[in-house]
Amino acid sequence: KTNLARLGGSVEIDSVAGHGTTFTLRLPLTLAIIPGVLIAVAGQRYVIAQKDLEELVCIDAEQTHVRIEWTRNQEMVRLRGRLLPMVRLAAVLQGDAGQPPTEQPVGFTEASPLIFAVIRTGSQRFALAIDQVLSNEEIVVKPMHSRLRALTIYS
């Protein structure tokens, strides 16, 4: 109740003898609770909203070299006969996005499986390479602080 009040929300309890109890949580319109998948990249945890997640894929290490292709300086992964643009989240977070790697990608070894999330945004699909899938979570989403809104690296 304290955390809910701190967020500007409230809880109402309505009990009817012999029928049960109804708990109603009210959150301000600036907050939402959405399901997400908790992932790890380079030792940090992030959440992908389930509404944007089409599927999670793990390709065995032996198949990785067969499934990865380069087209016009864009890394692509072949999934069910179709090519998807590959975005390596670790590289994006380090500021190396869009650059063809001069060496193996961060966290990649020849024995590493390739784990990625297929993300759909509008009509576009892409593969987001991650290190680990941790769990499913319900997350509270609220607007960014005004000082962070101007930064293009956050969404």
Secondary structure as a PSIPRED ss2 file (coil, helix, strand):
# PSIPRED VFORMAT (PSIPRED V4.0)

   1 K C   1.000  0.000  0.000
   2 T H   0.000  1.000  0.000
   3 N H   0.000  1.000  0.000
   4 L H   0.000  1.000  0.000
   5 A H   0.000  1.000  0.000
   6 R H   0.000  1.000  0.000
   7 L C   1.000  0.000  0.000
   8 G C   1.000  0.000  0.000
   9 G C   1.000  0.000  0.000
  10 S E   0.000  0.000  1.000
  11 V E   0.000  0.000  1.000
  12 E E   0.000  0.000  1.000
  13 I E   0.000  0.000  1.000
  14 D E   0.000  0.000  1.000
  15 S E   0.000  0.000  1.000
  16 V E   0.000  0.000  1.000
  17 A C   1.000  0.000  0.000
  18 G C   1.000  0.000  0.000
  19 H C   1.000  0.000  0.000
  20 G E   0.000  0.000  1.000
  21 T E   0.000  0.000  1.000
  22 T E   0.000  0.000  1.000
  23 F E   0.000  0.000  1.000
  24 T E   0.000  0.000  1.000
  25 L E   0.000  0.000  1.000
  26 R E   0.000  0.000  1.000
  27 L C   1.000  0.000  0.000
  28 P C   1.000  0.000  0.000
  29 L C   1.000  0.000  0.000
  30 T C   1.000  0.000  0.000
  31 L C   1.000  0.000  0.000
  32 A E   0.000  0.000  1.000
  33 I E   0.000  0.000  1.000
  34 I E   0.000  0.000  1.000
  35 P E   0.000  0.000  1.000
  36 G E   0.000  0.000  1.000
  37 V E   0.000  0.000  1.000
  38 L E   0.000  0.000  1.000
  39 I E   0.000  0.000  1.000
  40 A E   0.000  0.000  1.000
  41 V E   0.000  0.000  1.000
  42 A C   1.000  0.000  0.000
  43 G C   1.000  0.000  0.000
  44 Q E   0.000  0.000  1.000
  45 R E   0.000  0.000  1.000
  46 Y E   0.000  0.000  1.000
  47 V E   0.000  0.000  1.000
  48 I E   0.000  0.000  1.000
  49 A E   0.000  0.000  1.000
  50 Q C   1.000  0.000  0.000
  51 K C   1.000  0.000  0.000
  52 D C   1.000  0.000  0.000
  53 L E   0.000  0.000  1.000
  54 E E   0.000  0.000  1.000
  55 E E   0.000  0.000  1.000
  56 L E   0.000  0.000  1.000
  57 V E   0.000  0.000  1.000
  58 C E   0.000  0.000  1.000
  59 I E   0.000  0.000  1.000
  60 D C   1.000  0.000  0.000
  61 A H   0.000  1.000  0.000
  62 E H   0.000  1.000  0.000
  63 Q H   0.000  1.000  0.000
  64 T H   0.000  1.000  0.000
  65 H H   0.000  1.000  0.000
  66 V H   0.000  1.000  0.000
  67 R H   0.000  1.000  0.000
  68 I E   0.000  0.000  1.000
  69 E E   0.000  0.000  1.000
  70 W E   0.000  0.000  1.000
  71 T E   0.000  0.000  1.000
  72 R C   1.000  0.000  0.000
  73 N C   1.000  0.000  0.000
  74 Q E   0.000  0.000  1.000
  75 E E   0.000  0.000  1.000
  76 M E   0.000  0.000  1.000
  77 V E   0.000  0.000  1.000
  78 R E   0.000  0.000  1.000
  79 L E   0.000  0.000  1.000
  80 R C   1.000  0.000  0.000
  81 G C   1.000  0.000  0.000
  82 R E   0.000  0.000  1.000
  83 L E   0.000  0.000  1.000
  84 L E   0.000  0.000  1.000
  85 P E   0.000  0.000  1.000
  86 M E   0.000  0.000  1.000
  87 V E   0.000  0.000  1.000
  88 R E   0.000  0.000  1.000
  89 L H   0.000  1.000  0.000
  90 A H   0.000  1.000  0.000
  91 A H   0.000  1.000  0.000
  92 V H   0.000  1.000  0.000
  93 L H   0.000  1.000  0.000
  94 Q C   1.000  0.000  0.000
  95 G C   1.000  0.000  0.000
  96 D C   1.000  0.000  0.000
  97 A C   1.000  0.000  0.000
  98 G C   1.000  0.000  0.000
  99 Q C   1.000  0.000  0.000
 100 P C   1.000  0.000  0.000
 101 P C   1.000  0.000  0.000
 102 T C   1.000  0.000  0.000
 103 E C   1.000  0.000  0.000
 104 Q C   1.000  0.000  0.000
 105 P C   1.000  0.000  0.000
 106 V C   1.000  0.000  0.000
 107 G C   1.000  0.000  0.000
 108 F C   1.000  0.000  0.000
 109 T C   1.000  0.000  0.000
 110 E C   1.000  0.000  0.000
 111 A C   1.000  0.000  0.000
 112 S C   1.000  0.000  0.000
 113 P C   1.000  0.000  0.000
 114 L E   0.000  0.000  1.000
 115 I E   0.000  0.000  1.000
 116 F E   0.000  0.000  1.000
 117 A E   0.000  0.000  1.000
 118 V E   0.000  0.000  1.000
 119 I E   0.000  0.000  1.000
 120 R E   0.000  0.000  1.000
 121 T E   0.000  0.000  1.000
 122 G C   1.000  0.000  0.000
 123 S C   1.000  0.000  0.000
 124 Q E   0.000  0.000  1.000
 125 R E   0.000  0.000  1.000
 126 F E   0.000  0.000  1.000
 127 A E   0.000  0.000  1.000
 128 L E   0.000  0.000  1.000
 129 A E   0.000  0.000  1.000
 130 I E   0.000  0.000  1.000
 131 D C   1.000  0.000  0.000
 132 Q E   0.000  0.000  1.000
 133 V E   0.000  0.000  1.000
 134 L E   0.000  0.000  1.000
 135 S E   0.000  0.000  1.000
 136 N E   0.000  0.000  1.000
 137 E E   0.000  0.000  1.000
 138 E E   0.000  0.000  1.000
 139 I E   0.000  0.000  1.000
 140 V E   0.000  0.000  1.000
 141 V E   0.000  0.000  1.000
 142 K C   1.000  0.000  0.000
 143 P C   1.000  0.000  0.000
 144 M C   1.000  0.000  0.000
 145 H C   1.000  0.000  0.000
 146 S H   0.000  1.000  0.000
 147 R H   0.000  1.000  0.000
 148 L H   0.000  1.000  0.000
 149 R H   0.000  1.000  0.000
 150 A C   1.000  0.000  0.000
 151 L C   1.000  0.000  0.000
 152 T C   1.000  0.000  0.000
 153 I C   1.000  0.000  0.000
 154 Y C   1.000  0.000  0.000
 155 S C   1.000  0.000  0.000
